[in-house]
Amino acid sequence: VAFVVCRSLEGLKTFSYLEELILDNNLLGNDLLLPRLPHLHTLTLNKNQISFQRNTCKMSNEFYVSAKLKYVKYKLEGLLDHLAEVVPSLQYLSLLGNIACPNELVCQEKDEDDYQRYRYFVLHKLTNLKFLDTRKVTRREREEALIRGAFMKVVKPK
């Protein structure tokens, strides 16, 4: 479903046995809501609008209410928590070309340390990943993510 300018993924719930989903080059943002896809192992969201900023998800002029949060405010962390819940078999994820993925090829202000911190944070949230963006997840990265991943949020100064 790449290059079709998707803004919603509502129809995916009928594909509960889906294993791979390519959603590159769309207008998907932090408010992305996937249905439960227990067999999905590969998800690419390259070149979308996923960032660190908080968004309020509005649906039909009323705020979307979740059992966990009164008002759903997504940012990268919220999206990763959502993915951990609805795609438990996820092993490959790519977020290249999004603001949330601080890759020095996309943004000159970012360096390899920024990207590595991002990897630790994502791996802390999505513990089953074997491959993130363009690289295989190493044993050392997995260990570091377990110990320090929660503290590796990339915070933008105001």
Salt bridges, closest charged atoms under 4 A:
GLU19 OE1 - HIS41 NE2 3.66
GLU77 OE2 - LYS125 NZ 3.22
GLU77 OE1 - LYS153 NZ 2.93
ASP81 OD1 - LYS125 NZ 3.00
GLU85 OE1 - LYS68 NZ 2.76
GLU112 OE2 - ARG135 NH1 3.11
ASP114 OD1 - ARG117 NH2 2.42
GLU141 OE2 - ARG119 NE 2.60
GLU141 OE2 - ARG135 NH2 3.65
GLU143 OE2 - ARG139 NH1 2.93
GLU144 OE2 - ARG148 NH1 2.79
